Amino acid sequence: MRAVAAAVLVLVSLAVPAAARQHYAWHITKKEWSAADEKGFEAFVTRIGESGCNTSESCLRSTANPYRHSDPRWFDVDLDCAKLPYFLRAYYAWKNGLPFSYVDAVSGSADDLRYGKTPNRAVSREDIVDHGHGIDGPRALYRMIDTVYSATYRTDAGERRGVLSDFYSPAITAKSIRPGTVIYDINGHVGIVYKVDDDGRIFYMDAHPDFSVTRSVYGAQFGQSPMRLGGGFKNWRPFRLIHAHRNDAGDWIGGHMAYAENDQIADFSLVQYLGTGANPGRRVKDARFAYNGIRLGFYEYVRAAMSGGKVTYNPVYELHMTMRTLCNDLKDRAQYVDQAIAAGIEDKLHPDRLPDNIYGSDDPEWESYATPSRDARIKAGFVQFHKNLAEMIEMWIERDPRIVYDGLFLKKDLEKTYAQESRACTITYLNSAMHPVTMDFDSMVHRLFRMSFDPYLCIEHRWGATGAEAASCPDGERKENWYAALQRLRNQPERTYNIPMNFSVEDLEHHKRGSGIEAPPDIDIKALIDNMGSRIRFTGMNPVGR
């Protein structure tokens, strides 16, 4: 959380004269969000998502924001992942005279409520209510973003009593998963959907501790969540302002919010946790998914459900699209590495120990410049796509009707597409001798698990350099030992938040529990294509392809 930054912003707003603040008042003109309001919010999120804005400030001031001219000149926000969805929702409510409320406190049994094994409970909420003089819009938003964090999302999807959370679990359909839907990763990350294409791909944007905003496509990087922790897709819970009265201007004054319970919401569903079939133990690991009678994996099911049952795949097109998505993720990572280098973090002495947990540290330097969570999400994306492509190739060999490939030589077309997309995806970094080093996609695949998330190491190690490329790294023996000892953690695409990780280099060298795995999973997409099986297609009696 960036509570200090948010507090400073609140002080800025309070320093503005009351008359000026009143000009930016939030007047409640509607008692609830209508279907038209929800559509308007979807369009607003889509415009921000497609704008290409790359920081929370630039998104707010982007031409994609139709309300930017009505903001005070001093109004600015710094948002991380958990705050971005709340801010977009509340900001839209402010500009459109809509009511808003949010959970302002949660409790739970874990020492760190962001990563506990048990769910948190909402214990209180803040209703943004006009008491007769208008609501100070900027101040209300600053107060909110100073309060919500990833632990706010970590609530049981099946909750039935007490203070209800701000979200509910929606059905996996194109009508329910839409721009504005939130995606919660129980490993400490949050995204917000801004587009769903006809093929069922779900595009999301997310903010980061340095307040940058990036975009990607939903997949295995979010993981599957048990129902009790409430990960996955979350829609905003419907509510209504009650016991309010109108003033002479037609604004609603006073009252409080009444929230719909799960069984009162038409598209509430626990399918994402329990599966589409029987699951008497109600455990996510026992969830099984099928669409139109076809057994599918979870992510394949989401894709099929979101495309309205178009369970067909063109392996060449899938390769093309996924390589572009993964390339975008790698380029976003490059920005973080560059920021660490610009801040001179690699010149500092390496701490004697890692943070208590590398994936969720409160250490401001590690939080701002290390990339363990980001790197793990990228690795998970590569692992999932390698699995998906292997399955598509096998389906093609077995003549599965879900494969819609009209060419004659699938292997050649995949090889050609891979080569083209690899050449088109390049990242260049300046090594420690200030010489440019350019990597293409295939190079980054082969060095992905060597890329260091540790900001105290040289840029060559940050990009997994070996041989002559690594020779310019100025790291001394101690840092080289750290780089080598961290390899087992780099091999691990899964994030583990429940294991203490304040390892010394000696702990890592002795493979202390929780310090990673011996070998990384296979992600060599080119080798998969090069070694794929083949088949002969026949037209009548004549073989036409291989």
N, C-alpha and C positions, 0 to 999 in steps of 0.2 A: 504493500500500500504506500502511496505517496501522500500521507496525511499532512506532512509539513507543507508540501507544495500547495495542496488544496486549502490549507489554513491561510496561507499567504494570499491566495486568491480571494478568500472570504474577506480578509482584512481590506483588500483593495476595493471590493464592492461596498464595504461599510464606510469607507472613506469618502465615497461619493455622496453629495448632499441628498437628503431625503426626497426633495422635489424632483431631482434628476432620476433617482431610483424609481419613483412613482411612474415616470414616463414609460418604464419597462415593466409595468405591473402585469401580472398574470391574472386575468379575469376568467372565472369559470362560467362559461355560457351554456354548457351542456352537462347533463347529469351522468352520461355514460358514452362510451365509444360506440358509434354506429358502424354498420358494415362499410359505409362510405368513408368514415374516418380511418378504419383499418386499411382500406384500399389506398387512401392517401398516405398513410404511414409506409405501406409497402413501396409505393412509388418514390417516396422520400429516401428510404434506405437504398433502393436500387440506384437512384441518381448518385448518391454519395459513393456507393460501391463501385459504380462504373466510371466515376470521375478520375480515378487514378491518384487522388490525394494521398499523400504518404505520411502525414502526421495528423494528430487530432486537431491541431490548430489550423492546418491547411484545409482539412475537411470542413471545419466550421466556416472558414472564409471562402471556400470554393464557390465558383459560379453554380455548382450543382446544388448548393443550398439556397433555396428561394427566399429564405427568411434572413439572410445575412445582413441586409440593409437595415433591418429593424433591431439589430443588436447594438448595444452601446459600444463605443470605440474601445473601451478598456476591457471588454468582455473576452476572456480567453480561457481555454480549458486544456489541461494536461491529463490524458486518459490512458490507463492501462487496459488490459483485456477485459477484466471484470466490469470496469466502469463504462466502457464504450456502449454496450447495449442499453444500459440504464440511461445514459446521457441522451442517446438518440431518441429513446422513447419519451423521456420527460421533456426534452427540448421541443419535440413535435407537439406534445400536449400543451406546453406553454404557448406556442405560436398559434394554436388552433382553439384555444379556450376550453380545453378538455381537462377533466379531473385526473389526478394522479396520486398514487400512494406507493410506498415501498417499505419493505422490511428493513428496519434500521438496527436490529440486533438479533443475533442467533446465539444459541448455546449448544454445547455438546460435551462429550466426555474426553475428547482428545486434548492434548496439550496445545497442538496447533490445529485449529478448527478447519484449516484449509485442506488437511490431508488425513483426517481421522478415518478409522475403519468403521466407525458408526456414524449415522447421519446426524446432522445438526437440526435443531428445531428453531423455527422462527418464534421469538418471544415478544416482539413488539414491532409496531410499524408506525411510520410517519405519514399521516394524511395531509396532503397539500390542500389546505382549505382557506377560502377567503373569509375573513372575519369582518368584512365590511369596508375595508380600505384598499382592496386589491392585494395581491401577493407579490412580494419582491421576487420577480422571476430569476434573475441571476443569483441572488442569495440562496433561493430555494434549491437551485441546481448545484451550487457549490457545496451546500450542506449535504446534499444527497451523495455526490461523488466522493465526499470525505468519509462516507459511512459504508457504502457497499463495497464488497470485495469477494474473492472467489468462494469464500466460506458461505456467503449468502446463498449461493446456488446449490450447496451440498445438502439437500433435504430429500427425504423419502418421497419417491414419486407416488406412492400409494397413501400418502397422509390423508387423514380423515377428520382430525379434530385439532383444537387449539388455534393459534394464529396461523393462518394458511400462508404458504409461500407465495411469491409473486408469479409463479409459473405452474403449468401443468404439463403432463406428458401427452403429446398429440398422436393421432393416428399417422402412420407412415403413408401419406397420400399427397398428391400434388396440390390438393386443396388445403391441406393442413400445414405442410412444410413449405414455407413461402418467405419472401423477403421480410425480415424482422424476427423470424424464428431464431432462437438462441441455440448454440451447440456448446454443451458443457463437457469438458474433459476433466474427469475426476483427478487427474494428475496435475491440475492447477492451471488450466488454460480455458479461455472462453472465446468463441467466435460468434458472428452474427451473419445469417444467410442474407445475401443481397440479390441472388438470381438462381433460378433453376431452369436448365435448358430442356429441350424436347427429348433428349436422350437420358434424362434423369440425373444428370450431374448437378450437384449442389455446390454452388460457389459461395464462399464466405469471406468476410474480412475480419481481421483481428488486430488489436492494438497490443503494444508491448511496453515493458517498463521504461524504455527511453521515449515513449509516447509516439513511436512510429506506428504506421498502419500498413499492413500487408494483406495480400489476398491469396487464396488457394482454393482447391477443390476438396470437398469432404471425402474422407476415407479412413483407412485403418489408423491414421495418426491420432484419431480421437479415442480409439479403443472402445470396447463394450463395457458397460457399467452395470453393476448389480442395481436392482431397483431401489434398494435402501439408500444408495448414495446419489441417486437422481441424475446421473450423467446422461449424455446423449441430447436428443432434441427436446427443447422446452419452448412452449408458447406462453405468451403473456396471459395470465389468468383474468377472465372478465370480472368486472366489478361495476358497481353503481353507487353514485352519491345519494344518500338518503337523509331525511330529516333536515333538508336545507330549505331555504325560502328565497324568493326572488326579491331583489331591490328595485328601485325605480328605473335603473338602467337595464334591467333584465338579467343581471348576473345572479348566480346562485351563491347564497351566503350561508356559512355555517354547515352543519351536518357532518357526516362521516361516511366512509366507504364500506359497502357490504360486498364481500367477495363470493363468487360462485364456488361451490364445492365440486369436487371431481365428477360426481355422478350427475351434476347439473349441466355439464359441459358436453355438447353434442359429439365432439370429436376427441374426447378424452380416451386414451387407449394405453395399455401397458404392453403392447405387442413388442416394442423394441427391447423389452427386458425379458418377457416370458415366451416369445415366439408365437407362431401361428397355430401350433398344435397343442396337445396336452402337455402340461408342465406342472405336475402335482407338487413338486418341491419348490416351485416358484424361484428356481435358481437360474441365473443368466447362463451358466455353463451348460445347462440342460435345454436351453432354448433351441428350437428347431424352426426353420423358416421354409415356407413353400409359397409359390405364387402360381395360380392356375394349375395346381397339382404338380408343379415342377419343384423339386427340392433344391434349395439354394443356400449358399452361405449368407451371413447377415448383410455384408456390404453389397453383395449381388442382389439380395432381396430388396434392399433400399433402392438400388438403381432401378430394378424392375418395377417396384411399386410407384416410384416417382415418375417413371415414363409411361405409366398407365398400362403396363403389361407388355411393353415392347422388349421382350427378353431375347434380343438378338444382338450380336456383336460382330463387328468387322475388325479383325485383329490389326489390320494396317492402320485404320483410323484410330483405334484405341491406343496403339503405340504412339502415333503422332500426337494425340491430345495429351496423353499422360507424360510423355517426355517434355512437353512444353510446360505442363504444370510443375513437374519436378525441377525443371530448369529455373522456373520463376522462384521456387522455394530456395534453391541454391543461391540465386542472385540476392534474395532478401537476406540470407545468411551473410553474404559478402559485406553488406552494409554494417552489420554488427561487428564483424572482424575489423573493418576499417575504422570504426568508432573507437574500438579498444586500442588500436595502433595509434590513432591520432591523440588519444588521451595519455599515451606513454605507459600503459599498464605493463607491457612486456619488458620495460626497463626496470621495473620494481623487483625487489627481492620476493621470491616465492614464499608465501606463508608456510609455516611449519606443518599445518594441517589443512585439509579441505574443510569447507563449511559443514555444519551438522548434517545437512542434506544438500547435495549439489543441485538438485532440481527445484528446491524451494527455499532458497537462502534469504535471510534478512540482512545479510551483509551487503551494503549498498554498492560496493565496487564489484562484487561477484554478480549481484543481481543485474547490474547495468551492462557488464561487459563479457561475462561468461555465456556460453551457448549450449549447455547440456540438454535442456528441454527442447530447444529448437532443433538441435542436431538429432535428438532421438525421434522427433516427429518426422524429420526428413528420412531417416533410416527406416522408420516404420512404413512410410509411403513407398520406398523402394522395395522393401520386403513384400508388401502386399501386391505391388504391381508385378514383380517377378512371379509370384504365385498365380496371379490372374492371367498373365500371358501364357504361363505353362499350361493352365487349364484350357485356355482358348485354343492353343496348339493341339492339345490332346482331343478336344472336341472336334476340331477340323479333321484330324486323322480318323476319328471315329464316325465322321459324316453326321455329326449332330446338327439338326436343322436350325439350331439357334445361331450358327455361324453363317453370316451373310457375306461371303467373299466371292466376288465374281471373276477374279483373275484366274490365271492358270498356274502360276508359280508363287505360292504364298511365301516360301522361304526367301526367294529372291526379292519379292516386294518388301518383306520385313527388313531384309538386309539393306536395301536401298533407302527405305524410310529412316532406319536407325542411323545410317551414315549421314544422311541429309540433316536430320534433327541434331545429331551430335555436333556437326560442323557449325550449325546455326546457334548453338548454345555455348558461348565462351565466357569465361571470367578471367580477367587479367589482374594480378596483384603485383605490387612493387615489393621485391624481396628486401632483406635487410641491407643489401648493398645498393638499393635503389634502382635495381634493374627489373624491367617488366617480365613477368612469367605468365604465359597464357595457357589455360586449361580448357579443353573441350569437354563435352558431356561424358564421353567414354572415359576420359582420363579421371574425371571426378568420381565416376562409378568405382573405378579400381582403387581410389584412395579414400573413399568415403569414410571407412572405419579407422583410417589413420588420422583424419582431420581432428585436431585437438579442440576441445571446448574450453580449455584452460587459458584465460586471458593473460596469464603471467609468462607464457611461452612465446617464442618468436613467431613471426608470421609464417615462416616456412613450416613450422609444426602445426600452426592453425590450419594450413592447407594440405597437410599430410605429405609433404615433400620427402623424397628419398634420393640417395645417390648424389650426383653433382648439384641437383636443385637444392638439396638441403645444406650444401657446404657453406653457404653464406650465413647460416643461422649463428648468432653470437652467443647462444645459451651456453653457460658453463656446465661443468659436470653435474652439479646438483640439479639444475633444471632438466638436463638430459635424462637424469635418473627419474625425475617426475614424469617426463613424457613417456618413457618406456614403461614405467609402473602403472600408468593410467590406461594402458592398452586394453586391459580386460573390461574396464568400465566403458571404453569406446566401443567395444564389441557388442554391447548390450543395447538393443533398440528399445527395450521396455524401460520405463521410468519407475523406480521404486522409492516411494516416499516414506515408507514405514520402517526403513532400516537406517540406523545411525551411520553416517558416512564421514565423520570427522577423522578420516584416515591420515596417518603420516605416510611418507613415501615407503617407510619400512613396513607398515601395515599392508600396503598394496603389494609390495614385493613378496610378502608372505601369504598373499591371497586370503586375507581376512574376510570373514563372512560378509557378503554384500558388496564385494569389491569387483563384481563383474563376472564375465563368462570367458571361457578359454578361446573360443573361435566365433567369429561373426557368422550370421546366416548368409546364404547365397543370394546375391543381388545382381550377378553378372548377366545382364539382359542380352548382351551381344553373344555371349557363349551359349545361352539358351537358344537363341535363333540359329546360330551356326551349327548347333548339334541337334536341331529338331529333326524328328522323323519326317518321312515324306510319304506320299501316296500317289497313285496313278488315277487320274480322272479319265473316264471313258465316255465317248459320245458314240452310241451304237457299239460297234466292235473295235473302234480305233482309239488307241491311247493318245491323249492330247496334252498331257501335262504330267509333271513329276515334282 
